Amino acid sequence: MADDLITTALKRFKLASDAESDIRKKSLEDLKFRAGQQWPADRLASRAEQNSPCLTINQIPKFIRQVTNDARQNRPAIKISPTDESTKDTAEIIEGMMRHIEVSSDADIAYDTACDNQVTMGFGYLRIITDYCDENSFDQDIKIKRVKNPFTVYFDPSAVEPDYSDAKWCFIVSDVDKNEFKQEYPAASASNLALESTGDAPQDWMTEDNIRIAEYFRVIETKKTIYMMSDGSVIDDEKFKALNGQPIQAKAKRETTVRTVKWSKITAFEELESGDWAGKWIPVIPVLGDDLDIDGKRQLTGMVRDIQDPQRMYNYWTSAFTEAIALAPKAPYIMAEGQDEGYEGIWNNANIKNYPYIVYKPVTIGGNLAPEPRRNNAEPPVQAMAAAIAQAGNDLKSITGIYDANLGQRSNETSGKAILARQKQGDTSNFHYIDNLSRSIRHLGVILLDLIPKIYDAPRIVRIVHEDRTHDMVKINQPSGEQDENGAQKIYDVTTGKYDVVVETGPSYNTKRQESAAGMQALIQAYPDIMKVAGDIFVKNMDFPQSGDIANRIKAILPPQIQQQEDADMPVPPQIAQQLHQSGQMIEQLTGELNKAKDIIQTKTMELESKERIAYAGYENNLTIEAMKAEISNNMTLFTEELKHIRESQAMINQNFQAMQPLAQPAPQGEQVSNPNG
C-alpha cells in the first residue's frame, strides 16, 4: 500500500514538474532580474574584456513596492455573515476568532511574502497549519504561515480555479539535514533521490548530506446517498437504514460526493508520517498575478516580465553615458611607430595615471620629423544618450502604469485634481494584483470557516480580536454568561450554522482612524463649537500618548443631556438586565390589575354620565327654545323699527317730489286752446 502511494506520488510530482517547467524557468529569471542580475552573460563578459562599465541602475523595486505597499495599506479583511438560522452574534465571534488567528500567527508576513512573489514573478503561496496550544494541552490552534520559496510548492496542473480550490493534490518540499533526519526517523532509509525542479535548489549553507522530504496532500472523494425526509431533515444512507420503518418517510434521494483530505510526509522511497487533515480543502492557497492560457498551457506572469527590456536599455545607456563622460579626457593617443620606445611603461599607463609630463622619442618618416603624439579627441553624443536614458525611464513608467505622481515626484500635473487622477490611473492599472490577493484571502477564509468547527469543537475560552484591535475572552460551545434581550443565556456555538465569507479591501483600522481624525480637525476648524459636544471623540482618534485619558476627562465635562444619551446607549450588565426583567414582569402584573380597576371605574362613570347627559340634554333644549323665542322677539322689534323708518323716509321723499313740480298756468278768457293734433 505504501509502495503504491510513493509510486503515485512520484508520478504526480513529475507531472507537476513537467507542466510547470516553463513557468518556473521564466519566473526564476524574473526573480533574479528583480534582484539585480540584469546583464546577459555574454555582454557582461565582452564589456569586462574592454574594461567598459556594466552599471545596474535597478528601477524595478520601486515599481514593485508601489504595488505591494499599497496592498499593505489596504489589507483585505475577512468578513463573516450569517445565513439560514445562524445568529449575527455567533458570526461576529467567528470573525473575531479569525482576526485572532491572523494576529497570533503573524499572518501579515504570509500575506506580504505571497503578494511580493505574486507581483515579482506571477505566483506566491501561503498555507494553514494546526498545532497544539502548548506542550501540556490537547487543544489545538490554527496558524497562517508564509511559504518563503514558492518554487517548493507543486500543485495539480489540472486545477483551473484561480484559488486552486479544485486541485486534487499538492506537494511542499523541503530539505532536512541527514543527521537530524536520522534522529527523528531512525528506522527510515537515509538514501536520497531528489524531489526537485527549477527554483527549489537546497539552501547554500546545506551540504550534500541532506534529505529531500515532501508534504503530500491529496483529496479523496467518496460517493454516498443522502435522503430528504418528510420533516425537512437530510440524512445519509446509514441513518436512513437505522430508521426501521419509523413514520418519517423519504421524499427524495440523490448521490453526493464527500471530500476528505489525506496528509503524508514522504521521501522518494517511503512514507514517514500520515494522517487525516481536519478540513476538506488543501490548506495551501496560491496568490496569482496574470494567469494566462496560451495554446492550452498555463502562463503565470508578474510585473517584472514586461519591463526587463526597458530596464536593460536603461542600464546600457547609463553605462554608455558614464563611459563617455568619464573617459572623455583619456582618449587614445596617436603616435608614430617607435615614439614610445624606451618609455613603454609610461605610455601604457597614460590613461590611468596622471603624469606631470610624458617623454617621447622623436622619429623621422621619409626624412621628415614626425609630429608629437596627440590624443584623438571626439565629442561624445551626450545629449542623445541623455535622451535615450529618459526614454527608457518613460518606457518603464508607461508599461507599469506607475508615473511620477504615484512615485511622489514632481511631474507635469500641477493641480491636485490632476495629480489624483494620475495616481488613480496607476492604481487602476495594477489593481488586479490586489484583487487577486483578495480572492486568495477569501479562499483562506473559507478554509478557516471549515476548520473552526472541527478544531474548536469543545467548550473552551478563546480570545477574539475586534476590528479596532481590542481583545476579549469569550466562552464558546457553552453558556457564555451573557443574556439576550429576552433574558435567555447566549450560547456561541461555532460548530453549527452556515455562514458566508466575503472580503473587504480598504484602509486598515488605524488608517481609517487617522483619516477620521483629519476629517474631524477640518470640521472643528469650520465649526469650533463642536468641541463642546464631541471633543472626547476627536481626542480619542488622535495618535499620541494618553489620548484616551484626555478623552475621558473631556467626556466628564460634557453637557448632562449628552452624557445621559450615552448612558442610555451603554450595554446593560447581565445582573442588572435580570433585575430589570423581573421588575418588568412585576410592573406588567400590576399594570394588568390597574387596567381592570380602570375598566370598572370607567363602566360606573359611563352609567352616571348617561343619566347626567340626558338631564343636561333636556335642560339644553329648553334653553335653546327660550333663546330662539327671545331672538325672534328681538328680531320682530328690530323689524318694526326698521319698517317705521322706511315709511318715514318714503313720506319725506314724496313731499320733496311734489315740491319740485312746476305750478299750472290758467288759460286766457275767450281763447281756446287749439288741439295741435286737430
C-alpha positions as CSV (number, residue, x, y, z in Angstrom):
1,M,0.0,0.0,0.0
2,A,2.8,2.4,0.9
3,D,4.6,1.4,-2.3
4,D,1.6,2.3,-4.3
5,L,1.4,5.7,-2.5
6,I,5.0,6.5,-3.2
7,T,4.7,5.4,-6.9
8,T,1.6,7.5,-7.4
9,A,3.3,10.5,-5.6
10,L,6.4,10.3,-7.8
11,K,4.3,10.2,-10.9
12,R,2.3,13.2,-9.8
13,F,5.4,15.1,-8.8
14,K,6.9,14.6,-12.2
15,L,3.7,15.6,-13.9
16,A,3.6,18.9,-12.0
17,S,7.3,19.5,-12.6
18,D,7.0,19.0,-16.3
19,A,3.8,21.1,-16.6
20,E,5.4,24.0,-14.7
21,S,8.9,23.8,-16.1
22,D,8.5,26.7,-18.5
23,I,6.7,28.8,-15.8
24,R,9.4,28.1,-13.3
25,K,12.2,28.9,-15.7
26,K,10.8,32.3,-16.7
27,S,9.7,33.1,-13.1
28,L,13.2,32.3,-11.8
29,E,14.6,34.7,-14.4
30,D,12.2,37.4,-13.2
31,L,13.3,36.9,-9.6
32,K,17.0,37.1,-10.5
33,F,16.3,40.1,-12.7
34,R,14.5,41.9,-9.9
35,A,17.5,41.1,-7.6
36,G,19.8,42.9,-10.0
37,Q,21.1,40.2,-12.3
38,Q,20.2,42.2,-15.4
39,W,23.1,41.9,-17.8
40,P,23.3,39.0,-20.2
41,A,26.3,36.8,-19.5
42,D,27.8,37.3,-23.0
43,R,27.5,41.1,-22.9
44,L,28.9,41.1,-19.4
45,A,32.0,39.2,-20.5
46,S,32.7,41.2,-23.6
47,R,32.4,44.5,-21.7
48,A,34.6,43.2,-19.0
49,E,37.3,42.5,-21.6
50,Q,37.1,46.1,-22.8
51,N,37.2,47.5,-19.3
52,S,33.8,49.0,-20.0
53,P,31.5,49.7,-17.1
54,C,28.4,47.5,-16.7
55,L,26.2,49.6,-14.4
56,T,22.9,48.3,-13.0
57,I,20.6,51.2,-12.0
58,N,17.8,49.0,-10.8
59,Q,14.5,50.8,-11.2
60,I,12.3,47.7,-10.7
61,P,12.0,47.5,-6.9
62,K,10.4,50.9,-6.6
63,F,7.6,49.9,-9.0
64,I,7.1,46.6,-7.2
65,R,7.0,48.3,-3.8
66,Q,4.4,50.8,-5.1
67,V,2.0,47.9,-5.6
68,T,3.0,45.7,-2.6
69,N,3.0,48.7,-0.2
70,D,-0.4,49.7,-1.5
71,A,-1.6,46.2,-0.6
72,R,-0.2,46.6,2.9
73,Q,-2.1,49.8,3.4
74,N,-5.3,48.4,2.0
75,R,-5.2,45.0,3.7
76,P,-8.1,42.6,2.6
77,A,-10.2,41.8,5.7
78,I,-12.3,38.6,6.1
79,K,-16.0,39.2,7.0
80,I,-18.4,36.6,8.1
81,S,-22.2,37.0,7.7
82,P,-24.8,34.5,8.9
83,T,-27.2,32.6,6.7
84,D,-30.3,30.4,7.5
85,E,-30.8,30.2,11.3
86,S,-27.3,31.3,12.2
87,T,-27.0,34.3,14.5
88,K,-25.3,37.5,13.9
89,D,-23.6,37.4,17.3
90,T,-22.0,34.0,16.6
91,A,-20.9,35.3,13.2
92,E,-19.1,38.2,14.9
93,I,-17.4,35.7,17.3
94,I,-16.2,33.6,14.4
95,E,-14.9,36.7,12.7
96,G,-13.1,37.8,15.8
97,M,-11.6,34.3,16.1
98,M,-10.2,34.6,12.6
99,R,-8.7,38.0,13.4
100,H,-7.0,36.4,16.5
101,I,-5.7,33.6,14.3
102,E,-4.2,36.3,11.9
103,V,-2.7,38.3,14.8
104,S,-1.3,35.3,16.8
105,S,0.3,33.7,13.7
106,D,1.7,37.0,12.2
107,A,-0.4,36.4,9.1
108,D,0.7,39.8,7.7
109,I,4.1,38.3,7.0
110,A,2.4,35.5,5.0
111,Y,0.3,37.9,3.1
112,D,3.2,40.3,2.3
113,T,5.5,37.5,1.2
114,A,2.9,36.0,-1.1
115,C,2.0,39.4,-2.6
116,D,5.7,40.3,-3.2
117,N,6.2,37.0,-5.1
118,Q,3.0,37.4,-7.0
119,V,4.0,40.9,-8.3
120,T,7.6,39.9,-9.0
121,M,7.2,36.6,-10.8
122,G,3.5,35.8,-11.1
123,F,2.8,33.5,-8.1
124,G,3.2,33.1,-4.4
125,Y,1.7,30.9,-1.7
126,L,0.6,30.9,1.9
127,R,-0.5,27.9,4.0
128,I,-2.5,26.9,7.1
129,I,-1.3,24.6,9.8
130,T,-2.7,23.3,13.1
131,D,-0.7,22.8,16.2
132,Y,-1.3,22.3,20.0
133,C,-1.6,25.4,22.1
134,D,1.3,24.3,24.3
135,E,3.2,21.2,25.3
136,N,0.7,20.4,28.1
137,S,-2.5,20.9,26.2
138,F,-4.8,18.8,24.0
139,D,-6.4,21.9,22.5
140,Q,-5.2,22.9,19.0
141,D,-4.9,26.3,17.4
142,I,-4.9,27.3,13.7
143,K,-2.0,29.2,12.3
144,I,-1.4,31.0,9.0
145,K,2.2,30.6,7.7
146,R,4.1,32.0,4.8
147,V,5.8,30.0,2.1
148,K,9.1,31.8,1.7
149,N,10.1,30.0,-1.5
150,P,7.1,29.5,-3.8
151,F,9.2,27.1,-6.0
152,T,8.9,24.5,-3.3
153,V,5.1,24.1,-4.0
154,Y,3.8,21.8,-6.7
155,F,0.1,21.8,-7.4
156,D,-2.1,19.6,-9.5
157,P,-1.8,21.2,-13.0
158,S,-5.4,20.2,-13.8
159,A,-6.7,22.9,-11.4
160,V,-8.3,25.7,-13.3
161,E,-9.8,27.9,-10.5
162,P,-7.8,31.0,-9.6
163,D,-7.5,29.8,-5.9
164,Y,-6.8,26.2,-6.9
165,S,-9.8,25.0,-4.9
166,D,-10.4,22.3,-7.4
167,A,-6.9,20.8,-7.1
168,K,-6.7,17.1,-6.2
169,W,-3.2,17.1,-4.8
170,C,-0.3,19.2,-3.8
171,F,3.4,18.9,-2.7
172,I,5.5,21.1,-0.4
173,V,9.2,20.1,-0.5
174,S,11.9,20.9,2.0
175,D,15.4,19.8,2.9
176,V,16.5,18.3,6.2
177,D,20.0,17.6,7.4
178,K,20.7,13.9,7.3
179,N,21.7,13.7,11.0
180,E,18.5,15.4,12.1
181,F,16.6,13.2,9.8
182,K,18.0,10.0,11.4
183,Q,17.3,11.3,14.9
184,E,13.6,11.9,14.0
185,Y,13.1,8.9,11.8
186,P,15.7,6.3,12.9
187,A,14.0,3.4,11.0
188,A,13.8,5.3,7.7
189,S,16.2,5.0,4.8
190,A,18.7,7.9,4.6
191,S,19.1,7.4,0.8
192,N,18.2,10.5,-1.2
193,L,16.6,10.8,-4.5
194,A,15.9,14.4,-5.5
195,L,12.3,15.6,-5.5
196,E,13.2,18.9,-7.1
197,S,12.7,21.1,-10.1
198,T,13.7,24.6,-11.2
199,G,13.9,27.2,-8.5
200,D,13.9,24.9,-5.4
201,A,17.6,24.0,-5.0
202,P,18.8,23.4,-1.5
203,Q,20.0,26.3,0.6
204,D,23.6,27.4,0.1
205,W,24.5,26.6,3.7
206,M,23.4,23.0,3.4
207,T,25.8,20.3,2.4
208,E,25.3,17.3,0.2
209,D,24.4,15.3,3.4
210,N,20.7,16.3,3.3
211,I,17.4,14.5,2.7
212,R,14.7,16.0,0.5
213,I,11.3,15.3,2.0
214,A,7.8,16.4,0.9
215,E,4.4,17.0,2.4
216,Y,1.9,15.3,0.2
217,F,-1.8,16.4,0.3
218,R,-4.4,14.6,-1.7
219,V,-8.1,14.8,-1.9
220,I,-10.2,11.7,-1.5
221,E,-13.7,11.9,-2.9
222,T,-16.3,9.3,-1.7
223,K,-19.8,8.8,-3.2
224,K,-22.7,8.4,-0.8
225,T,-26.5,8.6,-0.9
226,I,-28.5,11.3,1.0
227,Y,-32.2,11.5,1.7
228,M,-34.7,14.4,2.0
229,M,-37.1,13.3,4.8
230,S,-40.7,14.4,5.1
231,D,-39.9,16.5,8.2
232,G,-37.4,18.6,6.1
233,S,-34.2,16.9,7.5
234,V,-31.4,15.5,5.4
235,I,-29.8,12.2,6.4
236,D,-27.2,9.8,4.9
237,D,-27.7,6.2,4.0
238,E,-26.6,4.8,7.4
239,K,-29.1,6.9,9.3
240,F,-31.8,6.1,6.8
241,K,-31.3,2.4,7.3
242,A,-31.5,2.9,11.1
243,L,-35.0,4.3,10.9
244,N,-36.5,0.8,10.8
245,G,-39.9,1.7,9.5
246,Q,-40.5,4.9,11.5
247,P,-43.3,7.1,10.3
248,I,-40.9,9.7,8.8
249,Q,-40.6,8.9,5.1
250,A,-38.1,10.0,2.5
251,K,-39.3,12.5,-0.1
252,A,-36.2,12.4,-2.3
253,K,-32.7,11.0,-2.6
254,R,-29.6,11.7,-4.6
255,E,-26.0,10.8,-4.9
256,T,-23.4,13.3,-3.5
257,T,-19.6,13.5,-3.1
258,V,-17.9,13.8,0.2
259,R,-14.4,15.4,0.2
260,T,-11.7,14.4,2.7
261,V,-8.0,15.4,2.6
262,K,-5.2,13.0,3.5
263,W,-1.7,14.2,4.5
264,S,1.6,12.3,4.3
265,K,5.2,13.2,4.8
266,I,7.3,11.2,2.3
267,T,10.7,10.8,0.8
268,A,11.3,9.4,-2.6
269,F,11.4,5.9,-1.1
270,E,8.9,5.7,1.7
271,E,6.1,7.3,3.8
272,L,7.4,8.8,7.1
273,E,4.1,10.0,8.6
274,S,0.5,10.1,7.6
275,G,-2.9,11.4,8.9
276,D,-6.2,13.0,8.1
277,W,-6.4,16.7,7.5
278,A,-9.2,18.2,9.5
279,G,-10.7,20.2,6.6
280,K,-12.0,19.4,3.2
281,W,-9.7,21.8,1.3
282,I,-6.0,21.5,0.7
283,P,-4.5,24.1,3.1
284,V,-2.2,25.8,0.6
285,I,-3.5,28.9,-1.0
286,P,-2.0,30.4,-4.2
287,V,-1.8,34.1,-4.9
288,L,-1.5,34.6,-8.7
289,G,-0.5,37.5,-10.9
290,D,-1.6,37.4,-14.6
291,D,-3.0,34.0,-15.2
292,L,-2.9,33.3,-19.0
293,D,-3.8,30.3,-21.1
294,I,-1.6,30.1,-24.2
295,D,-2.2,27.1,-26.5
296,G,-3.6,25.1,-23.6
297,K,-0.6,25.9,-21.4
298,R,-0.8,28.0,-18.2
299,Q,1.4,31.0,-18.1
300,L,1.8,33.0,-14.8
301,T,3.5,36.4,-15.1
302,G,4.2,39.3,-12.8
303,M,5.3,42.9,-13.3
304,V,9.0,42.1,-14.0
305,R,8.4,40.1,-17.2
306,D,7.3,43.1,-19.3
307,I,9.8,45.6,-18.0
308,Q,13.0,43.7,-18.5
309,D,13.9,45.2,-21.9
310,P,13.3,48.9,-20.8
311,Q,15.4,48.2,-17.7
312,R,18.2,46.7,-19.9
313,M,18.1,49.8,-22.1
314,Y,18.3,52.0,-19.0
315,N,21.3,50.1,-17.8
316,Y,23.1,50.1,-21.2
317,W,22.6,53.8,-21.9
318,T,23.5,54.8,-18.4
319,S,26.7,52.7,-18.7
320,A,27.5,54.3,-22.1
321,F,26.8,57.8,-20.8
322,T,29.1,57.2,-17.8
323,E,31.8,55.7,-20.0
324,A,31.6,58.6,-22.4
325,I,31.8,61.3,-19.7
326,A,34.4,59.5,-17.5
327,L,36.8,58.6,-20.4
328,A,36.4,61.8,-22.5
329,P,39.7,63.3,-21.3
330,K,41.5,60.0,-21.7
331,A,41.0,59.4,-25.4
332,P,43.7,57.2,-27.0
333,Y,47.0,58.7,-28.2
334,I,48.0,58.7,-31.9
335,M,51.7,58.4,-32.4
336,A,54.2,57.3,-35.0
337,E,55.8,53.9,-34.7
338,G,58.8,54.0,-32.3
339,Q,57.9,57.2,-30.4
340,D,57.2,55.2,-27.2
341,E,60.5,53.3,-27.4
342,G,62.1,53.2,-24.0
343,Y,59.0,54.7,-22.4
344,E,56.5,51.9,-22.9
345,G,55.5,51.7,-19.2
346,I,54.7,55.4,-19.1
347,W,52.6,55.4,-22.3
348,N,50.7,52.2,-21.3
349,N,49.6,53.9,-18.1
350,A,48.9,57.3,-19.7
351,N,45.1,56.8,-19.4
352,I,45.3,55.6,-15.9
353,K,47.9,57.7,-14.1
354,N,48.4,61.5,-14.2
355,Y,52.0,62.2,-15.1
356,P,53.4,65.8,-14.9
357,Y,55.0,65.2,-18.3
358,I,55.4,62.4,-20.8
359,V,58.6,61.9,-22.8
360,Y,58.6,60.5,-26.3
361,K,61.3,59.7,-28.8
362,P,61.4,61.8,-31.9
363,V,61.4,59.8,-35.1
364,T,61.5,60.7,-38.8
365,I,59.4,59.5,-41.6
366,G,61.0,59.9,-45.0
367,G,63.5,62.3,-43.6
368,N,60.9,64.5,-42.0
369,L,60.4,64.7,-38.2
370,A,57.1,63.1,-37.1
371,P,54.7,65.3,-35.1
372,E,54.4,64.6,-31.3
373,P,51.9,62.2,-30.1
374,R,48.4,63.7,-29.6
375,R,45.0,62.5,-28.3
376,N,42.3,61.6,-30.8
377,N,39.6,63.8,-29.2
378,A,36.0,63.2,-30.2
379,E,32.9,64.8,-28.7
380,P,30.6,62.0,-27.4
381,P,26.9,62.3,-28.2
382,V,26.0,63.2,-24.6
383,Q,22.6,64.8,-25.4
384,A,21.5,61.8,-27.4
385,M,22.5,59.5,-24.6
386,A,20.6,61.6,-22.0
387,A,17.5,61.5,-24.2
388,A,17.8,57.7,-24.6
389,I,18.1,57.3,-20.8
390,A,15.0,59.5,-20.4
391,Q,13.1,57.4,-23.0
392,A,14.0,54.2,-21.2
393,G,12.7,55.6,-17.9
394,N,9.5,56.7,-19.6
395,D,9.1,53.2,-21.1
396,L,9.3,51.7,-17.5
397,K,6.6,54.1,-16.3
398,S,4.3,53.5,-19.3
399,I,4.5,49.7,-19.1
400,T,3.9,49.6,-15.3
401,G,1.3,52.3,-15.4
402,I,3.1,54.0,-12.5
403,Y,4.0,57.6,-13.2
404,D,5.8,60.3,-11.3
405,A,2.6,61.3,-9.4
406,N,2.4,57.8,-7.9
407,L,6.1,57.8,-7.0
408,G,5.9,61.2,-5.2
409,Q,7.9,63.0,-7.8
410,R,7.1,66.3,-9.5
411,S,5.5,65.8,-12.9
412,N,3.7,67.9,-15.5
413,E,0.5,67.7,-13.4
414,T,0.1,70.9,-11.3
415,S,-3.4,70.8,-9.8
416,G,-4.3,68.5,-7.0
417,K,-7.2,67.0,-9.1
418,A,-4.8,66.2,-12.0
419,I,-2.3,64.6,-9.6
420,L,-5.0,62.5,-8.0
421,A,-6.3,61.5,-11.5
422,R,-2.8,60.3,-12.5
423,Q,-2.4,58.4,-9.2
424,K,-5.8,56.7,-9.7
425,Q,-4.6,55.7,-13.2
426,G,-1.6,54.0,-11.7
427,D,-3.7,52.3,-9.0
428,T,-6.2,51.1,-11.6
429,S,-3.5,49.6,-14.0
430,N,-2.2,47.4,-11.2
431,F,-5.4,46.8,-9.2
432,H,-5.6,43.2,-10.4
433,Y,-2.8,42.2,-8.1
434,I,-4.6,43.4,-5.0
435,D,-7.9,41.9,-6.3
436,N,-6.3,38.5,-6.9
437,L,-4.8,38.7,-3.3
438,S,-8.4,39.4,-2.0
439,R,-9.7,36.3,-3.8
440,S,-7.0,34.2,-2.2
441,I,-7.7,35.6,1.2
442,R,-11.4,34.9,0.7
443,H,-10.5,31.2,0.0
444,L,-8.4,31.3,3.1
445,G,-11.5,32.5,5.0
446,V,-13.5,29.6,3.5
447,I,-10.8,27.1,4.7
448,L,-10.8,28.7,8.2
449,L,-14.6,28.6,8.4
450,D,-14.4,24.9,7.5
451,L,-11.7,24.2,10.1
452,I,-13.0,26.2,13.1
453,P,-16.0,23.9,13.9
454,K,-13.6,20.9,13.8
455,I,-10.6,22.4,15.7
456,Y,-12.6,24.4,18.2
457,D,-15.3,21.7,18.7
458,A,-15.2,21.5,22.5
459,P,-16.3,24.0,25.2
460,R,-13.4,26.4,25.7
461,I,-12.5,30.0,26.2
462,V,-11.0,31.7,23.2
463,R,-9.6,35.2,22.5
464,I,-11.3,37.3,19.9
465,V,-10.0,40.4,18.3
466,H,-12.3,43.2,17.3
467,E,-11.9,45.5,14.3
468,D,-10.3,48.2,16.4
469,R,-7.8,45.6,17.6
470,T,-9.1,45.4,21.1
471,H,-9.3,41.9,22.7
472,D,-11.9,39.9,24.6
473,M,-12.1,36.5,26.1
474,V,-15.3,34.6,25.1
475,K,-16.8,31.2,26.0
476,I,-17.7,29.1,23.0
477,N,-19.9,26.0,22.7
478,Q,-21.3,26.6,26.2
479,P,-23.4,29.1,28.1
480,S,-21.4,32.4,27.7
481,G,-22.7,34.1,30.9
482,E,-24.3,36.8,28.7
483,Q,-28.0,37.3,28.2
484,D,-30.0,38.4,25.2
485,E,-32.8,41.0,25.2
486,N,-35.2,38.3,26.5
487,G,-33.1,37.4,29.4
488,A,-32.0,34.0,27.9
489,Q,-28.5,32.7,28.1
490,K,-26.4,33.3,25.0
491,I,-24.5,30.3,23.6
492,Y,-21.9,30.9,20.9
493,D,-21.9,27.5,19.2
494,V,-19.3,27.7,16.4
495,T,-19.9,24.0,15.5
496,T,-23.3,24.6,13.9
497,G,-24.8,27.0,11.4
498,K,-23.9,28.2,8.0
499,Y,-22.1,31.4,7.1
500,D,-20.9,33.3,4.1
501,V,-17.4,34.6,3.6
502,V,-16.7,37.9,2.0
503,V,-13.6,40.1,1.8
504,E,-13.4,43.8,2.2
505,T,-10.5,45.7,0.8
506,G,-9.7,49.1,2.2
507,P,-7.5,51.1,4.6
508,S,-6.7,49.4,7.9
509,Y,-8.5,50.5,11.1
510,N,-5.5,52.7,12.1
511,T,-5.5,54.4,8.7
512,K,-9.3,54.9,9.0
513,R,-8.8,56.4,12.4
514,Q,-6.1,58.8,11.2
515,E,-8.4,59.8,8.3
516,S,-11.2,60.3,10.7
517,A,-9.1,62.5,12.9
518,A,-8.1,64.6,9.9
519,G,-11.7,65.0,8.9
520,M,-12.7,65.9,12.4
521,Q,-10.0,68.5,12.6
522,A,-11.3,70.2,9.4
523,L,-14.8,70.1,10.8
524,I,-13.6,71.7,14.1
525,Q,-11.8,74.4,12.2
526,A,-15.1,75.2,10.3
527,Y,-17.3,74.8,13.4
528,P,-15.3,75.2,16.7
529,D,-18.4,74.8,18.9
530,I,-18.5,71.1,18.0
531,M,-15.7,70.5,20.5
532,K,-18.2,71.3,23.3
533,V,-20.3,68.2,22.4
534,A,-17.8,65.8,20.6
535,G,-14.4,66.8,21.9
536,D,-13.8,63.4,23.5
537,I,-14.4,61.5,20.2
538,F,-12.0,63.8,18.4
539,V,-9.2,63.3,21.0
540,K,-9.8,59.5,21.2
541,N,-8.9,59.2,17.5
542,M,-5.6,61.1,17.9
543,D,-2.3,59.2,17.9
544,F,-0.4,60.5,20.9
545,P,0.3,59.0,24.4
546,Q,-2.6,59.3,27.0
547,S,-5.1,60.5,24.3
548,G,-7.6,58.1,25.9
549,D,-7.1,59.8,29.4
550,I,-7.7,63.2,27.9
551,A,-10.8,62.0,26.1
552,N,-12.2,60.6,29.4
553,R,-11.7,64.0,31.1
554,I,-13.3,65.8,28.3
555,K,-16.2,63.4,28.4
556,A,-16.7,64.1,32.1
557,I,-17.4,67.8,31.4
558,L,-19.8,67.2,28.5
559,P,-23.4,68.6,28.9
560,P,-25.7,66.4,31.1
561,Q,-28.1,65.6,28.2
562,I,-25.3,64.1,26.1
563,Q,-24.0,62.0,29.0
564,Q,-27.5,60.7,29.7
565,Q,-27.8,59.8,26.0
566,E,-24.5,57.8,26.1
567,D,-25.6,56.2,29.3
568,A,-28.8,55.1,27.6
569,D,-26.8,53.6,24.7
570,M,-24.4,51.7,27.0
571,P,-25.0,47.9,27.2
572,V,-26.7,46.7,30.4
573,P,-24.7,44.2,32.6
574,P,-26.4,40.7,32.9
575,Q,-27.2,41.1,36.6
576,I,-28.9,44.4,36.0
577,A,-30.7,43.0,32.9
578,Q,-32.1,40.1,35.0
579,Q,-33.3,42.5,37.7
580,L,-34.9,44.7,35.1
581,H,-36.5,41.7,33.6
582,Q,-38.0,40.7,37.0
583,S,-39.1,44.3,37.6
584,G,-40.7,44.4,34.2
585,Q,-42.7,41.3,35.0
586,M,-43.9,42.8,38.3
587,I,-44.8,46.0,36.6
588,E,-46.7,44.1,33.9
589,Q,-48.7,42.3,36.5
590,L,-49.6,45.5,38.4
591,T,-50.4,47.2,35.2
592,G,-52.9,44.4,34.4
593,E,-54.6,44.8,37.8
594,L,-54.7,48.6,37.4
595,N,-56.3,48.2,34.0
596,K,-59.1,46.0,35.4
597,A,-59.8,48.6,38.1
598,K,-59.9,51.3,35.5
599,D,-62.4,49.3,33.5
600,I,-64.8,49.0,36.5
601,I,-64.5,52.7,37.2
602,Q,-65.0,53.6,33.6
603,T,-68.2,51.5,33.5
604,K,-69.7,53.2,36.5
605,T,-68.6,56.5,35.2
606,M,-70.4,55.9,31.9
607,E,-73.6,55.0,33.7
608,L,-73.6,58.2,35.7
609,E,-72.5,60.2,32.7
610,S,-75.5,58.8,30.7
611,K,-78.1,60.0,33.3
612,E,-76.5,63.4,33.6
613,R,-76.1,63.6,29.9
614,I,-79.9,63.1,29.4
615,A,-80.7,65.7,32.1
616,Y,-78.2,68.1,30.5
617,A,-79.7,67.5,27.1
618,G,-83.2,68.4,28.3
619,Y,-82.0,71.5,30.0
620,E,-80.1,72.4,26.9
621,N,-83.2,72.0,24.7
622,N,-85.2,74.3,27.0
623,L,-82.5,76.9,26.9
624,T,-82.3,76.7,23.1
625,I,-86.1,77.2,22.8
626,E,-86.1,80.2,25.1
627,A,-83.2,81.6,23.3
628,M,-85.0,81.2,20.0
629,K,-88.1,82.9,21.4
630,A,-86.0,85.8,22.7
631,E,-84.2,86.0,19.4
632,I,-87.5,86.1,17.5
633,S,-88.9,88.8,19.7
634,N,-85.8,90.9,19.3
635,N,-85.9,90.4,15.6
636,M,-89.6,91.5,15.4
637,T,-88.8,94.7,17.3
638,L,-86.0,95.5,15.0
639,F,-88.1,94.7,12.0
640,T,-90.9,97.0,13.2
641,E,-88.5,99.9,13.9
642,E,-86.8,99.4,10.5
643,L,-90.2,99.3,8.7
644,K,-91.3,102.5,10.5
645,H,-88.0,104.2,9.5
646,I,-88.6,103.1,5.9
647,R,-92.1,104.5,5.8
648,E,-91.0,107.8,7.2
649,S,-88.3,108.1,4.6
650,Q,-90.8,107.3,1.8
651,A,-93.1,110.0,3.1
652,M,-90.3,112.5,3.1
653,I,-89.3,111.6,-0.5
654,N,-92.9,112.1,-1.7
655,Q,-93.1,115.5,-0.2
656,N,-89.9,116.6,-1.8
657,F,-91.0,115.3,-5.2
658,Q,-94.3,117.3,-5.1
659,A,-92.4,120.5,-4.2
660,M,-90.2,120.1,-7.2
661,Q,-93.2,120.0,-9.8
662,P,-94.0,123.5,-11.7
663,L,-97.3,125.2,-11.0
664,A,-100.0,125.0,-13.8
665,Q,-100.8,128.5,-15.7
666,P,-104.7,129.3,-16.2
667,A,-105.8,129.9,-19.9
668,P,-107.0,133.5,-21.1
669,Q,-110.7,134.1,-21.5
670,G,-112.1,133.8,-25.0
671,E,-109.2,132.0,-26.2
672,Q,-109.4,128.4,-26.9
673,V,-106.7,126.2,-26.7
674,S,-106.1,124.6,-30.0
675,N,-105.6,121.0,-30.3
676,P,-102.2,120.5,-32.1
677,N,-103.5,117.3,-33.4
678,G,-106.7,118.8,-34.7
